[in-house]
Amino acid sequence: MRVYLPCTLPGLARAAATGEVGPAPLTGYAVTPALVEWYVSGDTEELEYVALTDAARASLRMLAADRADGVEVPARRVVVAAEVPDAAVTAGVDLEDRSRVRVPLPVPLTAVAAVHIDDAQAVPDIESAVAAVFAADGGDDDARFEVDGAEAHELMWYATQEIPDLLG
């Protein structure tokens, strides 16, 4: 199963150094039965895009949480796409969790298919969204507008062999 794991650039650097995305358990996003039920008319590619978008939103929350803890992190969303055995993934059954899954073990870099990262041109909108994401989660419409501005940016696709260049 293709699982989209939210991350940050420092998290990606840790994964490159350790050879795995972790620590476990990991929260990821994938095409789950609940997502298929929610997005009835979508094909696999559309459903995977929804899961990727949900992971990008989770990455935004990770950036905001790190900054709230005083950690300096670049304002770029990161999503790691990995192939994880179906048996190793637990999906929620609630439509609220439509694409969210749990992965109980770290994911080895050898299972990573690609990395998706914001282009540098997106940074101003990501900065605004990082500052607004928790207020948006609380129902603030103005904050939601800022988060939507970040989501208007498509994440760039990178092959796994490009990870050292992304971190350099």
Disulfide bonds with the S-S distance in Angstrom:
none
